[in-house]
Amino acid sequence: MRILPMTSNYTSAQFFAKNQLRRLSFGCGALVLNMALISMLNATELSSVDCEREASSVDCGSAYSATIDELGKLWISYVRNKHVYVSRSDDKGRNFSAPVKVNRIAEDAEHNGENRPKIIVTANSEVLLSWTLKTSNRYTGEIRFARSSDGGKTFSKPKTINDDGLSVGHRFDSMFLTKSGHLYLAWIDKRELHASTQIGSNYAGAAIYYAVSDDYGRSFSPNYPVSSNSCECCRIAMAPSGEDGVAILWRQIYEEKIRDHAFAILRPEGNVIFSGRASVDDWYINACPHHGPSMEIAASENEYHMAWFSNGNINQGVYYARYNALTGSSDATMQVDGMPGSGHPDIKEFDGKLYLVWKGFDGSATALNLIVSSDNGQTWSAAQILRSTELASDYPLLVRDKEALFLSW
């Protein structure tokens, strides 16, 4: 994982990876970010971490997530040797605190691009973690949650949020905290598939369920259903809806074979406002793409910015559109990248501009790409390659605080 400053407020930042540390500097133009490599640490220093001996080091994990609290401190979570870890940086990634083990008893936490631990830090410095526990049977799991009330020094015993008691799939969790203090957990759930199988009935895909806490995770509501027949393994995007609601975007199965995106608004009492189909790509695929969407609330009321990947009959590649939750329609639809190997977009707003990042592939190297819009997604800058590598790399994920926008990958 590396942390890159996307705006000019910070002149430099140090990024970390398993075997690599780099210091980069960015200059910000009107729309396009210019990047220059100004120094690189000695290779012997970069490889000084022995992950066999220092197993919990921030350089040795996988499936990183990042957030920045209200004091400007960077928090990360990751998985190493069947434990979820948390670490904090007070200087935007130059130095990190000693990692803290969240689950004291080892358990098989999911750690891949679509399914990684999630971390939120409240205004009161409570640290909230969710993740998916892989259980014994194939494609099964449980949604796990733990919290810290002492600033990340210690964590509560992990608890299971799905309440059906079934050994079926509960996976691909997403977590969101509203301005009102309602904590939402949404995930992909196979209890309905299990029930249909028990009576010999056909069932396509899985379902979306969620639970809500109004006390920062000390307790949770019962599980609420959102939609049947969701895709089985694409992450769920979340964004605010008013003070206490959440909008979600997920890949849904239409006509038993098409896997496009759907939109709904979740309420804390369990009510679901199902707005409709958010993308019309006609992607006929009898498999899971492992390719979830990204979503950001727009400046216009009831509108949301969406970024996603499709390989449908209508649209292929990475796409952007603006979705209206009242009309159930999308506009400003644009192909961002139609080249083979493009995918995994993320979108965030900062200081009146939209930033959209994604991964590209030219046959030998993976590129980290960026476009920027300053008019609510109507027009966009030319694409710019921020970084490229021939080594393995994670999905790009945008993180912001009050002063700047950052990119982790």
Steps between C-alpha positions, in 0.01 A plus 500: 500500500613855425343828604518771230390863547257591220489872576767763545432570869770247592826531309621148565409176668672171564329184384544149620476160337618151579849562363493856383492856636492808280469875556304681230413863438198631311422833342136576426395672178152616407377151423798273460730390779871509416718250680877485541712241676746696711672228701505130566627333814795264476398151386671340798288713730187408309557129549602527865169369634512125556134400481573154637628656821289815510171348391279785621697780333302744285734399216389137516121503475248461222164658405562841656224750574560858609309784662592840644344615826386851591840578651673419171645169614526223243370158609551176311369147537636186337522123535805295589512134612124477571492816708358842423739779602461874551774763495501880515720767344512855635697627198305367200695178461858595575493307827254252649413389850557142610221293340221386731341158455121533471401133527708338773399151387612425145222469244502479122420861410439570133771712342460574131419798283123466520486379859731667752460624859328838530598768752319810630618736775231708671528860620548355851795288380305176517647259244251278316601193297303259283619205294389169354596176671546209261338191649558133425274444201577650161359851440371526857579765755388725782496877537722595793527822698722633777542842657748692711393760756855596603638642177604171344704367792272201560200351320184325606454131434383466136131426457300362211246740347302263275227354720369198306731241657552330162823367357452686172657798331502831687781690330622819335410736784487878463480746790384862523450749785242777446508855637230396747726227640321203343744227405392288203639161403384355166610172345426226248294221659399150385230414754231535233689270265523248785124523565421451131732202477327339797169496313647415161443842347739679266663820622742724309792648689485623858332793682588829668444536876594765753502584870517833684651614829407824676769463769817470290492123484425409860178342371338443160149475363364176356606428142287677241455374141566738213478306175488140381708371208812709540834407351693273736838669529524866403556759771220741596550877463353730768437875523292725730128562453391783727613511861426138595450300180738322265490454123645177366603389152555132422508253214157343455385205288231591248306244297710227668798567273580873483727650769458878505471743792212590731450790742310524828480721809512332841336644808603429862165343590528241220303674226648471152426743217585306186567753226576270210755390245798733499696366202372343180798314359336163424791301634398140441725290722425190706785566740611764745718779357661591837467861389296724729406866433589830666261782591517858631219740588463786250454871560154480341226379734416128474781436251800270527818456300567141398806324359498135400630231266298300251557258217144511372346498156435875526791632707850360543773638725508755781204742504379810680140624535292722728196329648179673611340315792160664446461422130698176504694609194863569414652775289845630398594136433855480368746225417810575706721221365406233250836327478530133606631472855347825626291484816449555872409871499457719807345847510509779760419871518733753656488880498242515222678255270436136421795261490463164326782246514526150354746232396608441143717232344705517179602135486806535721446779753209610717428873490332716761285747305322824593242736350356810668174693454429850630138522375317221683598231250389680183851518354828336597871557463712280278613180671833514679717209611606560861708186545572174321650173615573154368463362853179397674291795621179555693185685397521881515295643788446872563509635856438860609516721803404865544816627332589261219417195294728195509530182300593162645597204286 
